[in-house]
Amino acid sequence: MKGFFSEADGKPSFSRVATAVLIAFSLVWVTRLVEHNHALPDFTGLCFFIGTLYGLNKAAAAASAIGQNK
């Protein structure tokens, strides 16, 4: 489990931990919405919400790697 929340070099990954927390929150939120509305909500915004944090971290890591190669 520790390896799942760490980068390849063994450092803890904030984006992976934060993404796991957002997914857990989203599961509870969607479950409550389904219980209340008796229908599935649109998942487009939710997927964007969860993927943004992870994507921003990976983009920052890529930009940092490019900057170090100069």
The first five atom37 places (N, CA, C, CB, O) and aatype in JSON, in Angstrom:
{
  "aatype": [12, 11, 7, 13, 13, 15, 6, 0, 3, 7, 11, 14, 15, 13, 15, 1, 19, 0, 16, 0, 19, 10, 9, 0, 13, 15, 10, 19, 17, 19, 16, 1, 10, 19, 6, 8, 2, 8, 0, 10, 14, 3, 13, 16, 7, 10, 4, 13, 13, 9, 7, 16, 10, 18, 7, 10, 2, 11, 0, 0, 0, 0, 0, 15, 0, 9, 7, 5, 2, 11],
  "atom_mask": [
    [1, 1, 1, 1, 1],
    [1, 1, 1, 1, 1],
    [1, 1, 1, 0, 1],
    [1, 1, 1, 1, 1],
    [1, 1, 1, 1, 1],
    [1, 1, 1, 1, 1],
    [1, 1, 1, 1, 1],
    [1, 1, 1, 1, 1],
    [1, 1, 1, 1, 1],
    [1, 1, 1, 0, 1],
    [1, 1, 1, 1, 1],
    [1, 1, 1, 1, 1],
    [1, 1, 1, 1, 1],
    [1, 1, 1, 1, 1],
    [1, 1, 1, 1, 1],
    [1, 1, 1, 1, 1],
    [1, 1, 1, 1, 1],
    [1, 1, 1, 1, 1],
    [1, 1, 1, 1, 1],
    [1, 1, 1, 1, 1],
    [1, 1, 1, 1, 1],
    [1, 1, 1, 1, 1],
    [1, 1, 1, 1, 1],
    [1, 1, 1, 1, 1],
    [1, 1, 1, 1, 1],
    [1, 1, 1, 1, 1],
    [1, 1, 1, 1, 1],
    [1, 1, 1, 1, 1],
    [1, 1, 1, 1, 1],
    [1, 1, 1, 1, 1],
    [1, 1, 1, 1, 1],
    [1, 1, 1, 1, 1],
    [1, 1, 1, 1, 1],
    [1, 1, 1, 1, 1],
    [1, 1, 1, 1, 1],
    [1, 1, 1, 1, 1],
    [1, 1, 1, 1, 1],
    [1, 1, 1, 1, 1],
    [1, 1, 1, 1, 1],
    [1, 1, 1, 1, 1],
    [1, 1, 1, 1, 1],
    [1, 1, 1, 1, 1],
    [1, 1, 1, 1, 1],
    [1, 1, 1, 1, 1],
    [1, 1, 1, 0, 1],
    [1, 1, 1, 1, 1],
    [1, 1, 1, 1, 1],
    [1, 1, 1, 1, 1],
    [1, 1, 1, 1, 1],
    [1, 1, 1, 1, 1],
    [1, 1, 1, 0, 1],
    [1, 1, 1, 1, 1],
    [1, 1, 1, 1, 1],
    [1, 1, 1, 1, 1],
    [1, 1, 1, 0, 1],
    [1, 1, 1, 1, 1],
    [1, 1, 1, 1, 1],
    [1, 1, 1, 1, 1],
    [1, 1, 1, 1, 1],
    [1, 1, 1, 1, 1],
    [1, 1, 1, 1, 1],
    [1, 1, 1, 1, 1],
    [1, 1, 1, 1, 1],
    [1, 1, 1, 1, 1],
    [1, 1, 1, 1, 1],
    [1, 1, 1, 1, 1],
    [1, 1, 1, 0, 1],
    [1, 1, 1, 1, 1],
    [1, 1, 1, 1, 1],
    [1, 1, 1, 1, 1]
  ],
  "atom_positions": [
    [[0.82, -1.19, 0.0], [0.0, 0.0, 0.0], [0.87, 1.26, 0.0], [-0.94, 0.0, 1.2], [0.53, 2.25, -0.64]],
    [[1.99, 1.21, 0.72], [2.88, 2.36, 0.78], [3.43, 2.69, -0.61], [4.03, 2.1, 1.76], [3.56, 3.86, -0.96]],
    [[3.74, 1.67, -1.4], [4.26, 1.88, -2.74], [3.24, 2.52, -3.67], [0.0, 0.0, 0.0], [3.61, 3.22, -4.62]],
    [[1.98, 2.28, -3.41], [0.93, 2.86, -4.24], [0.87, 4.38, -4.09], [-0.42, 2.24, -3.89], [0.54, 5.08, -5.04]],
    [[1.19, 4.87, -2.9], [1.11, 6.3, -2.63], [2.48, 6.98, -2.71], [0.51, 6.54, -1.27], [2.64, 8.1, -2.22]],
    [[3.46, 6.31, -3.33], [4.8, 6.86, -3.47], [5.18, 6.94, -4.94], [5.83, 6.01, -2.7], [4.65, 6.21, -5.78]],
    [[6.11, 7.85, -5.23], [6.65, 7.95, -6.58], [7.63, 6.8, -6.81], [7.36, 9.33, -6.8], [7.89, 6.02, -5.89]],
    [[8.16, 6.69, -8.01], [9.08, 5.61, -8.35], [10.34, 5.64, -7.5], [9.44, 5.68, -9.83], [10.94, 4.6, -7.23]],
    [[10.75, 6.84, -7.08], [11.96, 6.95, -6.26], [11.71, 6.74, -4.77], [12.58, 8.31, -6.47], [12.64, 6.84, -3.97]],
    [[10.47, 6.44, -4.38], [10.13, 6.15, -3.0], [9.61, 7.32, -2.2], [0.0, 0.0, 0.0], [9.17, 7.15, -1.06]],
    [[9.64, 8.53, -2.78], [9.13, 9.7, -2.08], [7.6, 9.63, -2.02], [9.59, 11.01, -2.78], [6.96, 9.2, -2.98]],
    [[7.01, 10.05, -0.9], [5.55, 10.11, -0.83], [5.01, 11.09, -1.87], [5.08, 10.51, 0.59], [5.61, 12.14, -2.1]],
    [[3.91, 10.76, -2.48], [3.32, 11.58, -3.52], [2.06, 12.27, -3.0], [3.0, 10.73, -4.76], [1.05, 11.61, -2.73]],
    [[2.13, 13.59, -2.85], [0.96, 14.35, -2.39], [-0.21, 14.17, -3.34], [1.31, 15.83, -2.26], [-1.35, 14.02, -2.9]],
    [[0.06, 14.18, -4.64], [-1.04, 14.09, -5.61], [-1.75, 12.74, -5.53], [-0.52, 14.33, -7.03], [-2.97, 12.67, -5.7]],
    [[-1.01, 11.68, -5.28], [-1.64, 10.36, -5.18], [-2.49, 10.24, -3.92], [-0.58, 9.25, -5.19], [-3.59, 9.7, -3.95]],
    [[-1.97, 10.77, -2.8], [-2.75, 10.75, -1.55], [-3.98, 11.64, -1.7], [-1.87, 11.22, -0.35], [-5.09, 11.23, -1.32]],
    [[-3.8, 12.83, -2.23], [-4.93, 13.75, -2.41], [-5.96, 13.16, -3.37], [-4.43, 15.1, -2.92], [-7.16, 13.32, -3.15]],
    [[-5.52, 12.5, -4.43], [-6.44, 11.88, -5.37], [-7.23, 10.76, -4.69], [-5.68, 11.32, -6.58], [-8.43, 10.63, -4.93]],
    [[-6.59, 9.97, -3.85], [-7.29, 8.91, -3.12], [-8.35, 9.51, -2.18], [-6.29, 8.06, -2.31], [-9.45, 8.97, -2.07]],
    [[-8.01, 10.6, -1.51], [-8.97, 11.27, -0.62], [-10.14, 11.81, -1.44], [-8.28, 12.41, 0.17], [-11.29, 11.68, -1.03]],
    [[-9.85, 12.43, -2.59], [-10.92, 12.96, -3.44], [-11.82, 11.84, -3.96], [-10.33, 13.75, -4.6], [-13.03, 12.02, -4.05]],
    [[-11.25, 10.72, -4.31], [-12.05, 9.6, -4.8], [-12.95, 9.08, -3.69], [-11.14, 8.47, -5.33], [-14.12, 8.79, -3.93]],
    [[-12.41, 8.95, -2.47], [-13.23, 8.49, -1.34], [-14.37, 9.48, -1.08], [-12.36, 8.32, -0.08], [-15.51, 9.07, -0.89]],
    [[-14.05, 10.77, -1.07], [-15.08, 11.8, -0.89], [-16.13, 11.72, -1.99], [-14.44, 13.2, -0.87], [-17.33, 11.8, -1.72]],
    [[-15.68, 11.56, -3.22], [-16.59, 11.51, -4.36], [-17.51, 10.29, -4.3], [-15.81, 11.5, -5.67], [-18.69, 10.38, -4.65]],
    [[-16.97, 9.16, -3.86], [-17.81, 7.96, -3.74], [-18.94, 8.19, -2.74], [-16.97, 6.76, -3.32], [-20.08, 7.81, -2.98]],
    [[-18.6, 8.8, -1.61], [-19.63, 9.09, -0.6], [-20.63, 10.1, -1.15], [-18.99, 9.63, 0.7], [-21.84, 9.94, -0.98]],
    [[-20.12, 11.12, -1.81], [-20.99, 12.18, -2.36], [-21.95, 11.61, -3.41], [-20.13, 13.3, -2.98], [-23.15, 11.89, -3.36]],
    [[-21.44, 10.82, -4.34], [-22.28, 10.25, -5.39], [-23.29, 9.27, -4.78], [-21.42, 9.54, -6.46], [-24.44, 9.22, -5.22]],
    [[-22.87, 8.5, -3.8], [-23.8, 7.57, -3.14], [-24.96, 8.33, -2.51], [-23.07, 6.74, -2.08], [-26.11, 7.92, -2.64]],
    [[-24.66, 9.43, -1.84], [-25.72, 10.24, -1.23], [-26.63, 10.86, -2.3], [-25.1, 11.35, -0.35], [-27.84, 10.93, -2.11]],
    [[-26.05, 11.3, -3.4], [-26.87, 11.85, -4.49], [-27.81, 10.81, -5.08], [-25.97, 12.42, -5.58], [-28.97, 11.09, -5.35]],
    [[-27.29, 9.61, -5.27], [-28.12, 8.53, -5.82], [-29.23, 8.17, -4.85], [-27.26, 7.29, -6.14], [-30.37, 7.93, -5.27]],
    [[-28.92, 8.12, -3.55], [-29.95, 7.82, -2.56], [-31.05, 8.89, -2.56], [-29.32, 7.72, -1.16], [-32.23, 8.58, -2.39]],
    [[-30.66, 10.13, -2.75], [-31.62, 11.24, -2.69], [-32.41, 11.37, -3.99], [-30.89, 12.55, -2.4], [-33.63, 11.54, -3.96]],
    [[-31.72, 11.31, -5.13], [-32.36, 11.56, -6.44], [-32.83, 10.29, -7.15], [-31.4, 12.28, -7.34], [-33.62, 10.38, -8.09]],
    [[-32.38, 9.13, -6.71], [-32.71, 7.85, -7.35], [-32.3, 7.82, -8.82], [-34.21, 7.57, -7.23], [-32.98, 7.21, -9.65]],
    [[-31.18, 8.49, -9.12], [-30.64, 8.5, -10.48], [-29.14, 8.81, -10.4], [-31.38, 9.54, -11.4], [-28.69, 9.49, -9.48]],
    [[-28.39, 8.31, -11.36], [-26.96, 8.6, -11.4], [-26.73, 10.02, -11.9], [-26.22, 7.59, -12.29], [-27.38, 10.45, -12.85]],
    [[-25.81, 10.76, -11.28], [-25.48, 12.1, -11.76], [-24.55, 12.03, -12.96], [-24.84, 12.93, -10.65], [-24.04, 10.96, -13.3]],
    [[-24.33, 13.17, -13.6], [-23.37, 13.27, -14.69], [-21.96, 13.23, -14.09], [-23.59, 14.58, -15.53], [-21.64, 14.02, -13.21]],
    [[-21.13, 12.32, -14.57], [-19.8, 12.14, -14.0], [-18.72, 12.95, -14.71], [-19.45, 10.69, -14.05], [-17.55, 12.85, -14.32]],
    [[-19.05, 13.74, -15.71], [-18.05, 14.49, -16.45], [-17.28, 15.45, -15.56], [-18.71, 15.25, -17.59], [-16.05, 15.43, -15.54]],
    [[-17.98, 16.27, -14.83], [-17.34, 17.24, -13.94], [-16.57, 16.56, -12.83], [0.0, 0.0, 0.0], [-15.5, 17.03, -12.44]],
    [[-17.11, 15.48, -12.31], [-16.45, 14.75, -11.23], [-15.12, 14.15, -11.7], [-17.37, 13.64, -10.7], [-14.12, 14.2, -10.98]],
    [[-15.09, 13.59, -12.88], [-13.85, 13.03, -13.43], [-12.82, 14.13, -13.65], [-14.12, 12.29, -14.75], [-11.63, 13.94, -13.37]],
    [[-13.26, 15.27, -14.15], [-12.36, 16.4, -14.34], [-11.81, 16.88, -12.99], [-13.09, 17.56, -15.08], [-10.63, 17.18, -12.87]],
    [[-12.68, 16.96, -11.99], [-12.31, 17.39, -10.65], [-11.23, 16.48, -10.06], [-13.54, 17.41, -9.73], [-10.25, 16.97, -9.49]],
    [[-11.38, 15.18, -10.19], [-10.42, 14.23, -9.63], [-9.13, 14.22, -10.44], [-11.03, 12.82, -9.59], [-8.04, 14.18, -9.86]],
    [[-9.22, 14.26, -11.74], [-8.03, 14.18, -12.58], [-7.18, 15.43, -12.62], [0.0, 0.0, 0.0], [-6.0, 15.36, -12.95]],
    [[-7.75, 16.57, -12.29], [-7.02, 17.82, -12.37], [-5.83, 17.86, -11.41], [-7.94, 18.99, -12.08], [-4.73, 18.25, -11.8]],
    [[-6.04, 17.47, -10.18], [-4.96, 17.51, -9.2], [-3.79, 16.62, -9.61], [-5.47, 17.09, -7.82], [-2.64, 17.04, -9.55]],
    [[-4.08, 15.41, -10.02], [-3.03, 14.49, -10.44], [-2.34, 15.0, -11.71], [-3.61, 13.08, -10.68], [-1.11, 14.94, -11.83]],
    [[-3.11, 15.5, -12.64], [-2.55, 16.02, -13.88], [-1.66, 17.23, -13.66], [0.0, 0.0, 0.0], [-0.61, 17.35, -14.3]],
    [[-2.05, 18.13, -12.77], [-1.23, 19.3, -12.47], [0.1, 18.9, -11.84], [-1.98, 20.25, -11.54], [1.14, 19.48, -12.16]],
    [[0.08, 17.92, -10.97], [1.33, 17.47, -10.36], [2.26, 16.86, -11.41], [1.05, 16.45, -9.25], [3.46, 17.13, -11.4]],
    [[1.73, 16.06, -12.3], [2.55, 15.43, -13.33], [3.09, 16.48, -14.31], [1.75, 14.35, -14.09], [4.22, 16.37, -14.78]],
    [[2.28, 17.5, -14.63], [2.75, 18.57, -15.51], [3.87, 19.37, -14.84], [1.58, 19.5, -15.89], [4.84, 19.74, -15.5]],
    [[3.74, 19.62, -13.54], [4.8, 20.33, -12.81], [6.08, 19.51, -12.77], [4.34, 20.65, -11.37], [7.17, 20.06, -12.92]],
    [[5.96, 18.2, -12.58], [7.14, 17.33, -12.57], [7.81, 17.33, -13.95], [6.75, 15.89, -12.15], [9.03, 17.34, -14.04]],
    [[7.01, 17.31, -15.0], [7.58, 17.33, -16.35], [8.28, 18.66, -16.64], [6.48, 17.07, -17.4], [9.36, 18.68, -17.23]],
    [[7.66, 19.76, -16.21], [8.27, 21.08, -16.41], [9.57, 21.2, -15.61], [7.29, 22.19, -16.02], [10.53, 21.81, -16.07]],
    [[9.58, 20.63, -14.42], [10.78, 20.65, -13.6], [11.89, 19.84, -14.25], [10.49, 20.11, -12.2], [13.05, 20.25, -14.24]],
    [[11.54, 18.69, -14.81], [12.53, 17.86, -15.49], [13.1, 18.56, -16.72], [11.92, 16.52, -15.89], [14.29, 18.44, -17.0]],
    [[12.26, 19.27, -17.44], [12.73, 20.01, -18.62], [13.67, 21.13, -18.19], [11.53, 20.59, -19.41], [14.69, 21.38, -18.84]],
    [[13.31, 21.81, -17.08], [14.15, 22.91, -16.59], [15.5, 22.43, -16.09], [0.0, 0.0, 0.0], [16.48, 23.18, -16.16]],
    [[15.58, 21.22, -15.58], [16.85, 20.69, -15.07], [17.77, 20.26, -16.2], [16.59, 19.51, -14.14], [18.98, 20.16, -16.01]],
    [[17.22, 19.99, -17.38], [18.02, 19.52, -18.51], [18.68, 20.66, -19.26], [17.16, 18.73, -19.45], [19.47, 20.42, -20.17]],
    [[18.37, 21.9, -18.9], [18.96, 23.04, -19.63], [20.37, 23.28, -19.2], [18.14, 24.32, -19.42], [21.03, 24.2, -19.7]]
  ]
}
